[in-house]
Amino acid sequence: MKTLVTTAYRPTSSMLERAARVSEDLSLLQVPRNKRSIDRMHADEGADLLVCLKERLEFYPLGKKEPFFFHPNSAAFRTKRPLEQDPVIEVSRLAPGDSFLDCTLGLASDAIVASQRVGERGCVIGCESHPVLAYVVGQGLQAYNEMLHLEEAMRRIQVVTSDAVSFLETLESDSIDVIYMDPMFTEEITEASNFTPLRGPADHGQLTEQWVAEAKRVARKSIVLKAHFRSGDFERFGFVRRVRPNTKFHYGVISVRP
Ligand SMILES: C[S@@+](CC[C@H](N)C(=O)[O-])C[C@H]1O[C@@H](n2cnc3c(N)ncnc32)[C@H](O)[C@@H]1O
């Protein structure tokens, strides 16, 4: 789907400058807002819209009335609890100073929790195949300033716009401590979240033999999969499932090194 860059209803000069920068960064066409509503623009242009506001970027996939924008989401409350009890940290055995590759960055909530855990000696890379989503989240991670306790963790995350398998293929063997995968669920979970407007546009690709084989080559400590509790991918790809009673998703782990 084509994406066009525009501004708020009444653009300021700084919004126009920002829109020009974003359109250049993403090689996307910039179109004037001309006081049109989002619905009107969707009808006129037949494209997704990336709206540059003063404080943030908002992404309106075609036909959606609610925008997607960056927000730490579940990381906001998860990082207020003891980190070693967070399911991603516990299952992966991620430790301070480790490196963490999130193959499916999405909103970056899991990556922010991991980044808080690894601390200043660690490193976190987030890989996202949807270029506009990767850009909105990448900019948000660098600029978001409403949660002081997460700023250092957010700034540490390096965003890579790529398909996970292609990116893994560029990495050396045994070079990342923990590799994490959270592909889109094939069964819809009805709870609303900031991710809801992206359900359609996000990459719905599922785990493959090649993806797991590459992760095994690159991981030093563990590979973690998050999937719907009814997913057969845990068993299909050799992950040991950690059952979480009364939750709609489970985690599975392949321990590379004990
Ligand atoms: C369920 S969301 C991940 C949510 C994320 N764990 C979080 O904390 O916000 C899955 C994301 O991974 C992306 N994705 C799916 N398959 C991918 C792949 N093969 N390579 C890179 N990104 C992928 C989707 O576009 C989507 O944004």
The ligand as an SDF file (V2000), in Angstrom:
LIG
                    3D

 27 29  0  0  0  0  0  0  0  0999 V2000
    2.9800   -8.8880   17.2520 C   0  0  0  0  0  0  0  0  0  0  0  0
    3.9390   -7.5660   16.6560 S   0  0  0  0  0  0  0  0  0  0  0  0
    5.2770   -7.4680   17.7740 C   0  0  0  0  0  0  0  0  0  0  0  0
    4.9550   -6.6890   19.0080 C   0  0  0  0  0  0  0  0  0  0  0  0
    6.1770   -6.4120   19.8390 C   0  0  0  0  0  0  0  0  0  0  0  0
    6.7020   -7.6160   20.4550 N   0  0  0  0  0  0  0  0  0  0  0  0
    5.9200   -5.3520   20.8770 C   0  0  0  0  0  0  0  0  0  0  0  0
    6.3610   -5.5200   22.0290 O   0  0  0  0  0  0  0  0  0  0  0  0
    5.3090   -4.3270   20.5260 O   0  0  0  0  0  0  0  0  0  0  0  0
    4.7720   -8.2380   15.2540 C   0  0  0  0  0  0  0  0  0  0  0  0
    5.5650   -7.1850   14.4850 C   0  0  0  0  0  0  0  0  0  0  0  0
    6.6040   -7.8430   13.7670 O   0  0  0  0  0  0  0  0  0  0  0  0
    6.6210   -7.4240   12.4270 C   0  0  0  0  0  0  0  0  0  0  0  0
    7.1000   -8.5890   11.6570 N   0  0  0  0  0  0  0  0  0  0  0  0
    6.4160   -9.7300   11.3680 C   0  0  0  0  0  0  0  0  0  0  0  0
    7.1760  -10.5830   10.6790 N   0  0  0  0  0  0  0  0  0  0  0  0
    8.3990   -9.9960   10.5370 C   0  0  0  0  0  0  0  0  0  0  0  0
    9.6200  -10.3930    9.9320 C   0  0  0  0  0  0  0  0  0  0  0  0
    9.7290  -11.5640    9.3160 N   0  0  0  0  0  0  0  0  0  0  0  0
   10.6810   -9.5560    9.9840 N   0  0  0  0  0  0  0  0  0  0  0  0
   10.5680   -8.3580   10.6270 C   0  0  0  0  0  0  0  0  0  0  0  0
    9.4220   -7.9150   11.2010 N   0  0  0  0  0  0  0  0  0  0  0  0
    8.3560   -8.7210   11.1670 C   0  0  0  0  0  0  0  0  0  0  0  0
    5.1860   -6.9970   12.1190 C   0  0  0  0  0  0  0  0  0  0  0  0
    5.1350   -6.0340   11.0660 O   0  0  0  0  0  0  0  0  0  0  0  0
    4.7560   -6.4130   13.4660 C   0  0  0  0  0  0  0  0  0  0  0  0
    5.0530   -5.0530   13.5730 O   0  0  0  0  0  0  0  0  0  0  0  0
  1  2  1  0
  2  3  1  0
  2 10  1  0
  3  4  1  0
  4  5  1  0
  5  6  1  0
  5  7  1  0
  7  8  2  0
  7  9  1  0
 10 11  1  0
 11 12  1  0
 11 26  1  0
 12 13  1  0
 13 14  1  0
 13 24  1  0
 14 15  1  0
 14 23  1  0
 15 16  2  0
 16 17  1  0
 17 18  1  0
 17 23  2  0
 18 19  1  0
 18 20  2  0
 20 21  1  0
 21 22  2  0
 22 23  1  0
 24 25  1  0
 24 26  1  0
 26 27  1  0
M  CHG  2   2   1   9  -1
M  END
$$$$
